[in-house]
């Protein structure tokens, strides 16, 4: 039985990480191809250990060329498999007429879309999940969202959590700061996230503003694309010397930024199974996260949960963690244990169980 893992996301993205890690751990368990829809280069490719193999060049449609048309064109060249596992829910339209499983990561981008058009496009794309033989999702929170919004039954959906790579592990803070050129005398609060509204970065900055009045050597380090409004907010609050924006950090360097930090804060409004939280806990960094959506499910009792809209309460919790050594040790130890529950080998095994349970292999 031959399986196609269909993906369009690069490895450095969250859904891309899921696709690449799942393939890496599935390929020794079953016969599987990783089919990559490379929109920027208009190529349909097969990912192999030694590189990418061209399946077909995809001709662009003049004037109205877009991702959806590209995906539909790619679909014509994807055939000959017994099962099609679509690992990005935006590609759900490729499930029709195929024996398929769809991994639906989360509804958050549609719910928190920054334009009406984008909201309805995403809702349209998500609606094709009804053609799948079964749906996999990465948290119970998302499962309940799908049951509610798409009138699915409990038996239609299986939860398999994301994993975390072995490169995320504890290291010596001082040594890593020296390597990265980060100040030794600062209390570094790290946040890694995109620029979407749901990431709630403006409230993080406002909360940090309260914190730095109590802990003068606090430094907020933000990795990820930044909204102009957030940069303006930092200037308006006079925090230019205390907030560092790094729009891009090479993927292989990211683990070391966790190790260089005193605290990881993630006040997102809506998530499914954010890998950054798993990475932070696995790296031995105390975690403060939002008490919204799936985050309590992922963090468990290994971190401190806060109301993402209460900036003063968030600041108080950050201060408490930064000054209380016993609390730091407790959060670090609990986080390391919690992170062990999330590993890609287990994700692959549970995915194989889904294939078998529903007679798909």
Buried (B, 14 or more C-beta within 10 A) or exposed (E): EEBBBBBBBBBEBBBBBBBBBBBBBBBEBBEBBBBBBBBEEBBBBBBEEEEBEEBBEBEEEEEEBEBBEBBEBBBEEBEEBEBBBBBBBBBBBBBEEBBBBBBBBBBBBBBBBEEEEEBEBBBEBBEBBBBBBBBBBBBBBBBBBBBEBBEBEEEBBBBBBBBBBEEBBEBEBEEBBEEEEBEEEBBBBBBBBBBBBBBBBBBBBBBBBBBBEEBEEBBBBBBBEBBEEBBEBBEEBEBEEBBBBEEEBEEEEBBBBBBBBBBBBBBBBBBBBBBBBBBBBBBBBBBBBBBBBBBBBBBBEBBBBBEBEBBEBBBBBBBEBBEEEEBBEBBBEBBBEBBEBBBBEBBBBBBBEBBEEBEBB
